[in-house]
Amino acid sequence: MGIASIFLVNELIQIGHFNHLARKQIEMENVLVAGANGTTGKKIVTLLKNSQYFEPIAMVRKKEQQEQFEKENIKTVLGDLEKDVSHTVKDMDKVIFAAGSGGKKVVEVDQEGAKNLIDASKNANIKKFVMLSSMGADNPEQAEDLKDYLKAKHNADEYLKSANIMHTIVRPGSLTNDAGTGKIELQDKLNKKGSITRDDVAQTLVRSLHDDAAINRTFEIIEGDTLISKAMDANS
């Protein structure tokens, strides 16, 4: 191969490399993470940051919460779920709602706050809305405890279902801070109690962002023996 041919090959390789980077840049989707400052929210943001498909935008309520993300070159937006949040979904492609009041303002935040963001997402033509809900939210009246919380989550879930937005609603069992296994048990209704790590919940939520994953589906998850991707594919 002559020198001219070598230069031509190298040039084509570089063009192909840059085209690949350009395609990757175009295909990256902006994902607003509501509740990014929470324990599970931070895990979601980290997963998105390391993803080749999504770029996280951390939605936080206080200005002092922005620094921890900005140090990691993660974009942030200030937003209070009890107020107008229409600005938070500007230039966003998808949304993960992982916010919670910790039991202090279940109606104001877990219910009405979720509705506020759903309305804003609908008006902004968000492609997909992924909701972190809770096992028991399908029938809160039967709950032995956390009845007010589960009722708020139920109302938020039902509002999302009726909003005419592509969505996925994920209802995990009780959350633990153990290391994730990457494996879950997933069904529309498990009919049993169980726990699951926050790591595995975060992974399931991120997997749910994909256009072909659990479209307009609501399902429950606990720890299990099936890889998250396989469990999602089998139930999509």
Biotite code that builds the C-alpha atoms (Angstrom):
import biotite.structure as struc

atoms = struc.array([
    struc.Atom([0.000, 0.000, 0.000], chain_id="A", res_id=1, res_name="MET", atom_name="CA", element="C"),
    struc.Atom([1.409, 3.368, -1.074], chain_id="A", res_id=2, res_name="GLY", atom_name="CA", element="C"),
    struc.Atom([1.774, 6.422, 1.149], chain_id="A", res_id=3, res_name="ILE", atom_name="CA", element="C"),
    struc.Atom([-1.210, 8.094, -0.530], chain_id="A", res_id=4, res_name="ALA", atom_name="CA", element="C"),
    struc.Atom([-3.346, 5.031, 0.160], chain_id="A", res_id=5, res_name="SER", atom_name="CA", element="C"),
    struc.Atom([-2.272, 4.962, 3.794], chain_id="A", res_id=6, res_name="ILE", atom_name="CA", element="C"),
    struc.Atom([-3.194, 8.622, 4.191], chain_id="A", res_id=7, res_name="PHE", atom_name="CA", element="C"),
    struc.Atom([-6.570, 7.947, 2.554], chain_id="A", res_id=8, res_name="LEU", atom_name="CA", element="C"),
    struc.Atom([-7.286, 5.019, 4.907], chain_id="A", res_id=9, res_name="VAL", atom_name="CA", element="C"),
    struc.Atom([-6.297, 7.070, 7.935], chain_id="A", res_id=10, res_name="ASN", atom_name="CA", element="C"),
    struc.Atom([-8.508, 9.919, 6.760], chain_id="A", res_id=11, res_name="GLU", atom_name="CA", element="C"),
    struc.Atom([-11.471, 7.584, 6.292], chain_id="A", res_id=12, res_name="LEU", atom_name="CA", element="C"),
    struc.Atom([-10.899, 6.098, 9.737], chain_id="A", res_id=13, res_name="ILE", atom_name="CA", element="C"),
    struc.Atom([-10.869, 9.585, 11.262], chain_id="A", res_id=14, res_name="GLN", atom_name="CA", element="C"),
    struc.Atom([-14.002, 10.586, 9.368], chain_id="A", res_id=15, res_name="ILE", atom_name="CA", element="C"),
    struc.Atom([-15.721, 7.405, 10.513], chain_id="A", res_id=16, res_name="GLY", atom_name="CA", element="C"),
    struc.Atom([-14.593, 8.055, 14.086], chain_id="A", res_id=17, res_name="HIS", atom_name="CA", element="C"),
    struc.Atom([-15.892, 11.605, 14.049], chain_id="A", res_id=18, res_name="PHE", atom_name="CA", element="C"),
    struc.Atom([-19.149, 10.500, 12.437], chain_id="A", res_id=19, res_name="ASN", atom_name="CA", element="C"),
    struc.Atom([-19.553, 7.921, 15.181], chain_id="A", res_id=20, res_name="HIS", atom_name="CA", element="C"),
    struc.Atom([-18.979, 10.597, 17.801], chain_id="A", res_id=21, res_name="LEU", atom_name="CA", element="C"),
    struc.Atom([-21.410, 12.892, 16.043], chain_id="A", res_id=22, res_name="ALA", atom_name="CA", element="C"),
    struc.Atom([-24.082, 10.192, 15.961], chain_id="A", res_id=23, res_name="ARG", atom_name="CA", element="C"),
    struc.Atom([-23.470, 9.448, 19.598], chain_id="A", res_id=24, res_name="LYS", atom_name="CA", element="C"),
    struc.Atom([-23.783, 13.153, 20.394], chain_id="A", res_id=25, res_name="GLN", atom_name="CA", element="C"),
    struc.Atom([-27.070, 13.380, 18.504], chain_id="A", res_id=26, res_name="ILE", atom_name="CA", element="C"),
    struc.Atom([-28.508, 10.229, 20.068], chain_id="A", res_id=27, res_name="GLU", atom_name="CA", element="C"),
    struc.Atom([-27.828, 11.268, 23.648], chain_id="A", res_id=28, res_name="MET", atom_name="CA", element="C"),
    struc.Atom([-31.087, 12.145, 25.382], chain_id="A", res_id=29, res_name="GLU", atom_name="CA", element="C"),
    struc.Atom([-31.439, 14.661, 28.191], chain_id="A", res_id=30, res_name="ASN", atom_name="CA", element="C"),
    struc.Atom([-33.061, 13.090, 31.251], chain_id="A", res_id=31, res_name="VAL", atom_name="CA", element="C"),
    struc.Atom([-34.416, 15.203, 34.081], chain_id="A", res_id=32, res_name="LEU", atom_name="CA", element="C"),
    struc.Atom([-34.039, 13.428, 37.425], chain_id="A", res_id=33, res_name="VAL", atom_name="CA", element="C"),
    struc.Atom([-36.511, 14.769, 39.977], chain_id="A", res_id=34, res_name="ALA", atom_name="CA", element="C"),
    struc.Atom([-35.288, 13.927, 43.447], chain_id="A", res_id=35, res_name="GLY", atom_name="CA", element="C"),
    struc.Atom([-31.671, 13.799, 42.312], chain_id="A", res_id=36, res_name="ALA", atom_name="CA", element="C"),
    struc.Atom([-30.422, 14.718, 45.774], chain_id="A", res_id=37, res_name="ASN", atom_name="CA", element="C"),
    struc.Atom([-32.047, 11.678, 47.376], chain_id="A", res_id=38, res_name="GLY", atom_name="CA", element="C"),
    struc.Atom([-30.262, 8.404, 48.079], chain_id="A", res_id=39, res_name="THR", atom_name="CA", element="C"),
    struc.Atom([-31.790, 6.617, 45.103], chain_id="A", res_id=40, res_name="THR", atom_name="CA", element="C"),
    struc.Atom([-31.750, 9.742, 42.963], chain_id="A", res_id=41, res_name="GLY", atom_name="CA", element="C"),
    struc.Atom([-27.982, 10.081, 43.277], chain_id="A", res_id=42, res_name="LYS", atom_name="CA", element="C"),
    struc.Atom([-27.556, 6.492, 42.103], chain_id="A", res_id=43, res_name="LYS", atom_name="CA", element="C"),
    struc.Atom([-29.778, 7.200, 39.103], chain_id="A", res_id=44, res_name="ILE", atom_name="CA", element="C"),
    struc.Atom([-27.747, 10.280, 38.181], chain_id="A", res_id=45, res_name="VAL", atom_name="CA", element="C"),
    struc.Atom([-24.482, 8.317, 38.387], chain_id="A", res_id=46, res_name="THR", atom_name="CA", element="C"),
    struc.Atom([-25.838, 5.565, 36.142], chain_id="A", res_id=47, res_name="LEU", atom_name="CA", element="C"),
    struc.Atom([-27.039, 8.104, 33.609], chain_id="A", res_id=48, res_name="LEU", atom_name="CA", element="C"),
    struc.Atom([-23.706, 9.911, 33.657], chain_id="A", res_id=49, res_name="LYS", atom_name="CA", element="C"),
    struc.Atom([-21.966, 6.664, 32.728], chain_id="A", res_id=50, res_name="ASN", atom_name="CA", element="C"),
    struc.Atom([-24.532, 5.791, 30.058], chain_id="A", res_id=51, res_name="SER", atom_name="CA", element="C"),
    struc.Atom([-23.872, 6.085, 26.337], chain_id="A", res_id=52, res_name="GLN", atom_name="CA", element="C"),
    struc.Atom([-27.521, 6.931, 25.710], chain_id="A", res_id=53, res_name="TYR", atom_name="CA", element="C"),
    struc.Atom([-28.519, 9.504, 28.327], chain_id="A", res_id=54, res_name="PHE", atom_name="CA", element="C"),
    struc.Atom([-27.276, 12.701, 29.899], chain_id="A", res_id=55, res_name="GLU", atom_name="CA", element="C"),
    struc.Atom([-28.591, 13.464, 33.396], chain_id="A", res_id=56, res_name="PRO", atom_name="CA", element="C"),
    struc.Atom([-29.871, 16.821, 34.522], chain_id="A", res_id=57, res_name="ILE", atom_name="CA", element="C"),
    struc.Atom([-30.212, 16.812, 38.300], chain_id="A", res_id=58, res_name="ALA", atom_name="CA", element="C"),
    struc.Atom([-33.298, 18.626, 39.555], chain_id="A", res_id=59, res_name="MET", atom_name="CA", element="C"),
    struc.Atom([-32.693, 19.957, 43.055], chain_id="A", res_id=60, res_name="VAL", atom_name="CA", element="C"),
    struc.Atom([-34.685, 22.230, 45.314], chain_id="A", res_id=61, res_name="ARG", atom_name="CA", element="C"),
    struc.Atom([-31.899, 24.254, 46.936], chain_id="A", res_id=62, res_name="LYS", atom_name="CA", element="C"),
    struc.Atom([-29.020, 26.142, 45.366], chain_id="A", res_id=63, res_name="LYS", atom_name="CA", element="C"),
    struc.Atom([-26.520, 24.629, 47.799], chain_id="A", res_id=64, res_name="GLU", atom_name="CA", element="C"),
    struc.Atom([-27.414, 21.168, 46.485], chain_id="A", res_id=65, res_name="GLN", atom_name="CA", element="C"),
    struc.Atom([-26.125, 22.008, 43.016], chain_id="A", res_id=66, res_name="GLN", atom_name="CA", element="C"),
    struc.Atom([-22.416, 22.071, 43.842], chain_id="A", res_id=67, res_name="GLU", atom_name="CA", element="C"),
    struc.Atom([-22.046, 18.333, 44.473], chain_id="A", res_id=68, res_name="GLN", atom_name="CA", element="C"),
    struc.Atom([-23.304, 17.591, 40.963], chain_id="A", res_id=69, res_name="PHE", atom_name="CA", element="C"),
    struc.Atom([-21.550, 20.422, 39.191], chain_id="A", res_id=70, res_name="GLU", atom_name="CA", element="C"),
    struc.Atom([-18.226, 19.201, 40.613], chain_id="A", res_id=71, res_name="LYS", atom_name="CA", element="C"),
    struc.Atom([-18.862, 16.022, 38.609], chain_id="A", res_id=72, res_name="GLU", atom_name="CA", element="C"),
    struc.Atom([-19.738, 18.012, 35.472], chain_id="A", res_id=73, res_name="ASN", atom_name="CA", element="C"),
    struc.Atom([-23.408, 17.082, 35.850], chain_id="A", res_id=74, res_name="ILE", atom_name="CA", element="C"),
    struc.Atom([-25.900, 19.719, 34.807], chain_id="A", res_id=75, res_name="LYS", atom_name="CA", element="C"),
    struc.Atom([-28.478, 20.866, 37.329], chain_id="A", res_id=76, res_name="THR", atom_name="CA", element="C"),
    struc.Atom([-31.737, 22.781, 37.406], chain_id="A", res_id=77, res_name="VAL", atom_name="CA", element="C"),
    struc.Atom([-33.460, 24.361, 40.380], chain_id="A", res_id=78, res_name="LEU", atom_name="CA", element="C"),
    struc.Atom([-37.058, 23.323, 40.854], chain_id="A", res_id=79, res_name="GLY", atom_name="CA", element="C"),
    struc.Atom([-39.585, 23.083, 43.673], chain_id="A", res_id=80, res_name="ASP", atom_name="CA", element="C"),
    struc.Atom([-42.302, 20.492, 43.062], chain_id="A", res_id=81, res_name="LEU", atom_name="CA", element="C"),
    struc.Atom([-44.737, 22.537, 45.137], chain_id="A", res_id=82, res_name="GLU", atom_name="CA", element="C"),
    struc.Atom([-44.405, 25.398, 42.637], chain_id="A", res_id=83, res_name="LYS", atom_name="CA", element="C"),
    struc.Atom([-44.329, 25.877, 38.882], chain_id="A", res_id=84, res_name="ASP", atom_name="CA", element="C"),
    struc.Atom([-41.812, 23.453, 37.369], chain_id="A", res_id=85, res_name="VAL", atom_name="CA", element="C"),
    struc.Atom([-42.430, 24.117, 33.692], chain_id="A", res_id=86, res_name="SER", atom_name="CA", element="C"),
    struc.Atom([-38.922, 25.532, 33.283], chain_id="A", res_id=87, res_name="HIS", atom_name="CA", element="C"),
    struc.Atom([-37.305, 22.306, 34.511], chain_id="A", res_id=88, res_name="THR", atom_name="CA", element="C"),
    struc.Atom([-38.412, 20.262, 31.488], chain_id="A", res_id=89, res_name="VAL", atom_name="CA", element="C"),
    struc.Atom([-37.181, 22.724, 28.871], chain_id="A", res_id=90, res_name="LYS", atom_name="CA", element="C"),
    struc.Atom([-34.909, 20.907, 26.391], chain_id="A", res_id=91, res_name="ASP", atom_name="CA", element="C"),
    struc.Atom([-35.505, 17.588, 28.159], chain_id="A", res_id=92, res_name="MET", atom_name="CA", element="C"),
    struc.Atom([-36.276, 14.355, 26.336], chain_id="A", res_id=93, res_name="ASP", atom_name="CA", element="C"),
    struc.Atom([-37.320, 12.148, 29.239], chain_id="A", res_id=94, res_name="LYS", atom_name="CA", element="C"),
    struc.Atom([-38.028, 12.330, 32.975], chain_id="A", res_id=95, res_name="VAL", atom_name="CA", element="C"),
    struc.Atom([-37.439, 10.096, 35.985], chain_id="A", res_id=96, res_name="ILE", atom_name="CA", element="C"),
    struc.Atom([-39.495, 10.992, 39.030], chain_id="A", res_id=97, res_name="PHE", atom_name="CA", element="C"),
    struc.Atom([-37.630, 9.735, 42.094], chain_id="A", res_id=98, res_name="ALA", atom_name="CA", element="C"),
    struc.Atom([-38.595, 12.538, 44.461], chain_id="A", res_id=99, res_name="ALA", atom_name="CA", element="C"),
    struc.Atom([-40.182, 12.035, 47.835], chain_id="A", res_id=100, res_name="GLY", atom_name="CA", element="C"),
    struc.Atom([-41.038, 13.988, 50.948], chain_id="A", res_id=101, res_name="SER", atom_name="CA", element="C"),
    struc.Atom([-39.847, 11.333, 53.371], chain_id="A", res_id=102, res_name="GLY", atom_name="CA", element="C"),
    struc.Atom([-43.359, 11.127, 54.776], chain_id="A", res_id=103, res_name="GLY", atom_name="CA", element="C"),
    struc.Atom([-43.530, 14.821, 55.678], chain_id="A", res_id=104, res_name="LYS", atom_name="CA", element="C"),
    struc.Atom([-45.536, 16.177, 52.738], chain_id="A", res_id=105, res_name="LYS", atom_name="CA", element="C"),
    struc.Atom([-46.955, 13.154, 50.997], chain_id="A", res_id=106, res_name="VAL", atom_name="CA", element="C"),
    struc.Atom([-49.853, 15.038, 49.413], chain_id="A", res_id=107, res_name="VAL", atom_name="CA", element="C"),
    struc.Atom([-47.921, 18.202, 48.547], chain_id="A", res_id=108, res_name="GLU", atom_name="CA", element="C"),
    struc.Atom([-44.839, 16.457, 47.100], chain_id="A", res_id=109, res_name="VAL", atom_name="CA", element="C"),
    struc.Atom([-45.434, 12.756, 46.430], chain_id="A", res_id=110, res_name="ASP", atom_name="CA", element="C"),
    struc.Atom([-48.868, 13.368, 44.940], chain_id="A", res_id=111, res_name="GLN", atom_name="CA", element="C"),
    struc.Atom([-49.361, 16.969, 43.809], chain_id="A", res_id=112, res_name="GLU", atom_name="CA", element="C"),
    struc.Atom([-45.669, 17.513, 43.094], chain_id="A", res_id=113, res_name="GLY", atom_name="CA", element="C"),
    struc.Atom([-45.698, 14.498, 40.810], chain_id="A", res_id=114, res_name="ALA", atom_name="CA", element="C"),
    struc.Atom([-48.811, 15.823, 39.094], chain_id="A", res_id=115, res_name="LYS", atom_name="CA", element="C"),
    struc.Atom([-47.125, 19.198, 38.569], chain_id="A", res_id=116, res_name="ASN", atom_name="CA", element="C"),
    struc.Atom([-44.193, 17.559, 36.819], chain_id="A", res_id=117, res_name="LEU", atom_name="CA", element="C"),
    struc.Atom([-46.462, 15.286, 34.783], chain_id="A", res_id=118, res_name="ILE", atom_name="CA", element="C"),
    struc.Atom([-48.419, 18.318, 33.549], chain_id="A", res_id=119, res_name="ASP", atom_name="CA", element="C"),
    struc.Atom([-45.216, 20.166, 32.700], chain_id="A", res_id=120, res_name="ALA", atom_name="CA", element="C"),
    struc.Atom([-43.869, 17.089, 30.899], chain_id="A", res_id=121, res_name="SER", atom_name="CA", element="C"),
    struc.Atom([-47.033, 16.705, 28.866], chain_id="A", res_id=122, res_name="LYS", atom_name="CA", element="C"),
    struc.Atom([-46.955, 20.355, 27.815], chain_id="A", res_id=123, res_name="ASN", atom_name="CA", element="C"),
    struc.Atom([-43.289, 19.994, 26.838], chain_id="A", res_id=124, res_name="ALA", atom_name="CA", element="C"),
    struc.Atom([-43.930, 16.833, 24.782], chain_id="A", res_id=125, res_name="ASN", atom_name="CA", element="C"),
    struc.Atom([-41.601, 14.721, 26.913], chain_id="A", res_id=126, res_name="ILE", atom_name="CA", element="C"),
    struc.Atom([-40.985, 11.379, 25.181], chain_id="A", res_id=127, res_name="LYS", atom_name="CA", element="C"),
    struc.Atom([-41.218, 9.190, 28.288], chain_id="A", res_id=128, res_name="LYS", atom_name="CA", element="C"),
    struc.Atom([-41.929, 9.601, 31.992], chain_id="A", res_id=129, res_name="PHE", atom_name="CA", element="C"),
    struc.Atom([-40.573, 6.979, 34.404], chain_id="A", res_id=130, res_name="VAL", atom_name="CA", element="C"),
    struc.Atom([-42.180, 6.962, 37.834], chain_id="A", res_id=131, res_name="MET", atom_name="CA", element="C"),
    struc.Atom([-40.632, 5.517, 40.983], chain_id="A", res_id=132, res_name="LEU", atom_name="CA", element="C"),
    struc.Atom([-43.674, 4.318, 42.885], chain_id="A", res_id=133, res_name="SER", atom_name="CA", element="C"),
    struc.Atom([-44.028, 1.690, 45.618], chain_id="A", res_id=134, res_name="SER", atom_name="CA", element="C"),
    struc.Atom([-45.376, -1.783, 46.064], chain_id="A", res_id=135, res_name="MET", atom_name="CA", element="C"),
    struc.Atom([-48.786, -1.431, 47.676], chain_id="A", res_id=136, res_name="GLY", atom_name="CA", element="C"),
    struc.Atom([-49.703, 1.680, 45.700], chain_id="A", res_id=137, res_name="ALA", atom_name="CA", element="C"),
    struc.Atom([-52.201, -0.334, 43.667], chain_id="A", res_id=138, res_name="ASP", atom_name="CA", element="C"),
    struc.Atom([-54.429, -0.807, 46.713], chain_id="A", res_id=139, res_name="ASN", atom_name="CA", element="C"),
    struc.Atom([-53.404, 1.574, 49.521], chain_id="A", res_id=140, res_name="PRO", atom_name="CA", element="C"),
    struc.Atom([-56.528, 0.924, 51.580], chain_id="A", res_id=141, res_name="GLU", atom_name="CA", element="C"),
    struc.Atom([-55.280, -2.592, 52.324], chain_id="A", res_id=142, res_name="GLN", atom_name="CA", element="C"),
    struc.Atom([-51.922, -1.380, 53.622], chain_id="A", res_id=143, res_name="ALA", atom_name="CA", element="C"),
    struc.Atom([-51.086, -2.001, 57.259], chain_id="A", res_id=144, res_name="GLU", atom_name="CA", element="C"),
    struc.Atom([-48.892, 1.079, 57.462], chain_id="A", res_id=145, res_name="ASP", atom_name="CA", element="C"),
    struc.Atom([-47.806, 4.036, 55.298], chain_id="A", res_id=146, res_name="LEU", atom_name="CA", element="C"),
    struc.Atom([-51.394, 4.257, 54.085], chain_id="A", res_id=147, res_name="LYS", atom_name="CA", element="C"),
    struc.Atom([-51.281, 8.019, 53.424], chain_id="A", res_id=148, res_name="ASP", atom_name="CA", element="C"),
    struc.Atom([-48.026, 7.679, 51.499], chain_id="A", res_id=149, res_name="TYR", atom_name="CA", element="C"),
    struc.Atom([-49.294, 4.799, 49.392], chain_id="A", res_id=150, res_name="LEU", atom_name="CA", element="C"),
    struc.Atom([-52.523, 6.639, 48.681], chain_id="A", res_id=151, res_name="LYS", atom_name="CA", element="C"),
    struc.Atom([-50.516, 9.631, 47.445], chain_id="A", res_id=152, res_name="ALA", atom_name="CA", element="C"),
    struc.Atom([-48.398, 7.370, 45.246], chain_id="A", res_id=153, res_name="LYS", atom_name="CA", element="C"),
    struc.Atom([-51.534, 5.663, 43.940], chain_id="A", res_id=154, res_name="HIS", atom_name="CA", element="C"),
    struc.Atom([-53.076, 8.983, 42.972], chain_id="A", res_id=155, res_name="ASN", atom_name="CA", element="C"),
    struc.Atom([-49.882, 10.110, 41.251], chain_id="A", res_id=156, res_name="ALA", atom_name="CA", element="C"),
    struc.Atom([-49.628, 6.821, 39.354], chain_id="A", res_id=157, res_name="ASP", atom_name="CA", element="C"),
    struc.Atom([-53.215, 7.007, 38.185], chain_id="A", res_id=158, res_name="GLU", atom_name="CA", element="C"),
    struc.Atom([-52.712, 10.599, 37.068], chain_id="A", res_id=159, res_name="TYR", atom_name="CA", element="C"),
    struc.Atom([-49.706, 9.558, 34.987], chain_id="A", res_id=160, res_name="LEU", atom_name="CA", element="C"),
    struc.Atom([-51.644, 6.697, 33.394], chain_id="A", res_id=161, res_name="LYS", atom_name="CA", element="C"),
    struc.Atom([-54.336, 9.118, 32.261], chain_id="A", res_id=162, res_name="SER", atom_name="CA", element="C"),
    struc.Atom([-51.942, 11.815, 31.044], chain_id="A", res_id=163, res_name="ALA", atom_name="CA", element="C"),
    struc.Atom([-51.396, 10.383, 27.565], chain_id="A", res_id=164, res_name="ASN", atom_name="CA", element="C"),
    struc.Atom([-47.608, 10.316, 27.975], chain_id="A", res_id=165, res_name="ILE", atom_name="CA", element="C"),
    struc.Atom([-45.497, 7.253, 27.255], chain_id="A", res_id=166, res_name="MET", atom_name="CA", element="C"),
    struc.Atom([-44.588, 6.020, 30.720], chain_id="A", res_id=167, res_name="HIS", atom_name="CA", element="C"),
    struc.Atom([-43.341, 3.241, 32.959], chain_id="A", res_id=168, res_name="THR", atom_name="CA", element="C"),
    struc.Atom([-44.314, 2.906, 36.617], chain_id="A", res_id=169, res_name="ILE", atom_name="CA", element="C"),
    struc.Atom([-41.902, 0.908, 38.783], chain_id="A", res_id=170, res_name="VAL", atom_name="CA", element="C"),
    struc.Atom([-43.135, -0.343, 42.162], chain_id="A", res_id=171, res_name="ARG", atom_name="CA", element="C"),
    struc.Atom([-40.317, -1.805, 44.270], chain_id="A", res_id=172, res_name="PRO", atom_name="CA", element="C"),
    struc.Atom([-40.602, -3.593, 47.578], chain_id="A", res_id=173, res_name="GLY", atom_name="CA", element="C"),
    struc.Atom([-38.917, -2.180, 50.674], chain_id="A", res_id=174, res_name="SER", atom_name="CA", element="C"),
    struc.Atom([-35.621, -0.489, 49.811], chain_id="A", res_id=175, res_name="LEU", atom_name="CA", element="C"),
    struc.Atom([-32.263, -1.508, 51.264], chain_id="A", res_id=176, res_name="THR", atom_name="CA", element="C"),
    struc.Atom([-28.808, 0.055, 51.040], chain_id="A", res_id=177, res_name="ASN", atom_name="CA", element="C"),
    struc.Atom([-27.064, -3.255, 50.334], chain_id="A", res_id=178, res_name="ASP", atom_name="CA", element="C"),
    struc.Atom([-24.910, -3.625, 47.234], chain_id="A", res_id=179, res_name="ALA", atom_name="CA", element="C"),
    struc.Atom([-26.915, -4.329, 44.119], chain_id="A", res_id=180, res_name="GLY", atom_name="CA", element="C"),
    struc.Atom([-26.895, -7.749, 42.490], chain_id="A", res_id=181, res_name="THR", atom_name="CA", element="C"),
    struc.Atom([-28.154, -6.729, 39.070], chain_id="A", res_id=182, res_name="GLY", atom_name="CA", element="C"),
    struc.Atom([-30.895, -9.336, 39.433], chain_id="A", res_id=183, res_name="LYS", atom_name="CA", element="C"),
    struc.Atom([-34.578, -8.941, 40.240], chain_id="A", res_id=184, res_name="ILE", atom_name="CA", element="C"),
    struc.Atom([-37.947, -10.628, 40.252], chain_id="A", res_id=185, res_name="GLU", atom_name="CA", element="C"),
    struc.Atom([-40.458, -8.709, 38.147], chain_id="A", res_id=186, res_name="LEU", atom_name="CA", element="C"),
    struc.Atom([-44.175, -9.145, 37.587], chain_id="A", res_id=187, res_name="GLN", atom_name="CA", element="C"),
    struc.Atom([-47.163, -6.893, 37.076], chain_id="A", res_id=188, res_name="ASP", atom_name="CA", element="C"),
    struc.Atom([-48.307, -8.139, 40.491], chain_id="A", res_id=189, res_name="LYS", atom_name="CA", element="C"),
    struc.Atom([-46.005, -10.266, 42.635], chain_id="A", res_id=190, res_name="LEU", atom_name="CA", element="C"),
    struc.Atom([-48.563, -11.117, 45.324], chain_id="A", res_id=191, res_name="ASN", atom_name="CA", element="C"),
    struc.Atom([-45.827, -11.275, 47.945], chain_id="A", res_id=192, res_name="LYS", atom_name="CA", element="C"),
    struc.Atom([-43.689, -8.909, 49.938], chain_id="A", res_id=193, res_name="LYS", atom_name="CA", element="C"),
    struc.Atom([-39.972, -8.501, 49.545], chain_id="A", res_id=194, res_name="GLY", atom_name="CA", element="C"),
    struc.Atom([-37.054, -6.100, 49.537], chain_id="A", res_id=195, res_name="SER", atom_name="CA", element="C"),
    struc.Atom([-34.697, -4.800, 46.885], chain_id="A", res_id=196, res_name="ILE", atom_name="CA", element="C"),
    struc.Atom([-31.526, -2.736, 46.860], chain_id="A", res_id=197, res_name="THR", atom_name="CA", element="C"),
    struc.Atom([-31.579, 0.892, 45.813], chain_id="A", res_id=198, res_name="ARG", atom_name="CA", element="C"),
    struc.Atom([-28.839, 0.039, 43.303], chain_id="A", res_id=199, res_name="ASP", atom_name="CA", element="C"),
    struc.Atom([-31.108, -2.428, 41.525], chain_id="A", res_id=200, res_name="ASP", atom_name="CA", element="C"),
    struc.Atom([-34.066, -0.062, 41.634], chain_id="A", res_id=201, res_name="VAL", atom_name="CA", element="C"),
    struc.Atom([-31.942, 2.672, 40.053], chain_id="A", res_id=202, res_name="ALA", atom_name="CA", element="C"),
    struc.Atom([-30.813, 0.288, 37.310], chain_id="A", res_id=203, res_name="GLN", atom_name="CA", element="C"),
    struc.Atom([-34.400, -0.748, 36.611], chain_id="A", res_id=204, res_name="THR", atom_name="CA", element="C"),
    struc.Atom([-35.517, 2.870, 36.352], chain_id="A", res_id=205, res_name="LEU", atom_name="CA", element="C"),
    struc.Atom([-32.717, 3.726, 33.934], chain_id="A", res_id=206, res_name="VAL", atom_name="CA", element="C"),
    struc.Atom([-33.464, 0.633, 31.835], chain_id="A", res_id=207, res_name="ARG", atom_name="CA", element="C"),
    struc.Atom([-37.094, 1.764, 31.715], chain_id="A", res_id=208, res_name="SER", atom_name="CA", element="C"),
    struc.Atom([-36.065, 4.956, 29.925], chain_id="A", res_id=209, res_name="LEU", atom_name="CA", element="C"),
    struc.Atom([-35.497, 3.125, 26.666], chain_id="A", res_id=210, res_name="HIS", atom_name="CA", element="C"),
    struc.Atom([-38.226, 3.589, 24.095], chain_id="A", res_id=211, res_name="ASP", atom_name="CA", element="C"),
    struc.Atom([-38.907, -0.138, 23.778], chain_id="A", res_id=212, res_name="ASP", atom_name="CA", element="C"),
    struc.Atom([-38.911, -0.911, 27.520], chain_id="A", res_id=213, res_name="ALA", atom_name="CA", element="C"),
    struc.Atom([-42.159, -1.555, 29.400], chain_id="A", res_id=214, res_name="ALA", atom_name="CA", element="C"),
    struc.Atom([-44.199, 0.894, 27.357], chain_id="A", res_id=215, res_name="ILE", atom_name="CA", element="C"),
    struc.Atom([-47.121, 2.186, 29.432], chain_id="A", res_id=216, res_name="ASN", atom_name="CA", element="C"),
    struc.Atom([-46.534, -0.617, 31.914], chain_id="A", res_id=217, res_name="ARG", atom_name="CA", element="C"),
    struc.Atom([-46.785, -0.796, 35.692], chain_id="A", res_id=218, res_name="THR", atom_name="CA", element="C"),
    struc.Atom([-44.883, -3.542, 37.467], chain_id="A", res_id=219, res_name="PHE", atom_name="CA", element="C"),
    struc.Atom([-43.500, -4.622, 40.852], chain_id="A", res_id=220, res_name="GLU", atom_name="CA", element="C"),
    struc.Atom([-39.925, -5.660, 41.605], chain_id="A", res_id=221, res_name="ILE", atom_name="CA", element="C"),
    struc.Atom([-38.065, -7.320, 44.464], chain_id="A", res_id=222, res_name="ILE", atom_name="CA", element="C"),
    struc.Atom([-34.705, -9.048, 44.678], chain_id="A", res_id=223, res_name="GLU", atom_name="CA", element="C"),
    struc.Atom([-34.543, -12.123, 42.493], chain_id="A", res_id=224, res_name="GLY", atom_name="CA", element="C"),
    struc.Atom([-32.485, -14.349, 40.220], chain_id="A", res_id=225, res_name="ASP", atom_name="CA", element="C"),
    struc.Atom([-33.099, -12.806, 36.789], chain_id="A", res_id=226, res_name="THR", atom_name="CA", element="C"),
    struc.Atom([-30.832, -10.185, 35.252], chain_id="A", res_id=227, res_name="LEU", atom_name="CA", element="C"),
    struc.Atom([-32.571, -6.828, 35.138], chain_id="A", res_id=228, res_name="ILE", atom_name="CA", element="C"),
    struc.Atom([-32.322, -6.570, 31.357], chain_id="A", res_id=229, res_name="SER", atom_name="CA", element="C"),
    struc.Atom([-33.745, -10.060, 30.847], chain_id="A", res_id=230, res_name="LYS", atom_name="CA", element="C"),
    struc.Atom([-36.542, -9.481, 33.352], chain_id="A", res_id=231, res_name="ALA", atom_name="CA", element="C"),
    struc.Atom([-37.447, -6.251, 31.596], chain_id="A", res_id=232, res_name="MET", atom_name="CA", element="C"),
    struc.Atom([-37.317, -7.802, 28.120], chain_id="A", res_id=233, res_name="ASP", atom_name="CA", element="C"),
    struc.Atom([-39.447, -10.762, 29.182], chain_id="A", res_id=234, res_name="ALA", atom_name="CA", element="C"),
    struc.Atom([-42.158, -8.457, 30.499], chain_id="A", res_id=235, res_name="ASN", atom_name="CA", element="C"),
    struc.Atom([-42.124, -5.683, 27.889], chain_id="A", res_id=236, res_name="SER", atom_name="CA", element="C"),
])
